[in-house]
Amino acid sequence: MKQHTDRLMIPEFEKIVRQVGSVVLGKEPQIRLALTCLFAKGHLLIEDLPGIGKNHTGESAGPVYGTEISAHAVHF
C-alpha cells in the first residue's frame, strides 16, 4: 500500500517543485530538500549568502502546500 501512495505523491511533489521553482530561480535541489523536510514535518535551516532568496523560498512554498509558512530570519 505504501508504494502505491508514494507513486501518487510523485506527480504532486513535482508540481510543487515546478511552482516554487518558477518563483525561486536556479535552486531546484534546495527546493526539493526544503519540500522533503516540509512533508516530513521537520524544521529547516537554510544557510547561504544574503539576498539569495532563503526567506522567499520558504514563504513561496506555503501557498502551494496549502498552508502558511513563516520564515524567521536571524542575522549575525
C-alpha positions, 0 to 999 in steps of 0.5 A, a space after each residue: 500500500 505504501 508504494 502505491 501512495 508514494 507513486 501518487 505523491 510523485 506527480 504532486 511533489 513535482 508540481 510543487 517543485 515546478 511552482 516554487 521553482 518558477 518563483 525561486 530561480 536556479 535552486 531546484 535541489 534546495 527546493 526539493 530538500 526544503 519540500 522533503 523536510 516540509 512533508 516530513 514535518 521537520 524544521 529547516 535551516 537554510 544557510 547561504 549568502 544574503 539576498 539569495 532568496 532563503 526567506 522567499 523560498 520558504 514563504 513561496 512554498 506555503 501557498 502551494 502546500 496549502 498552508 502558511 509558512 513563516 520564515 524567521 530570519 536571524 542575522 549575525 
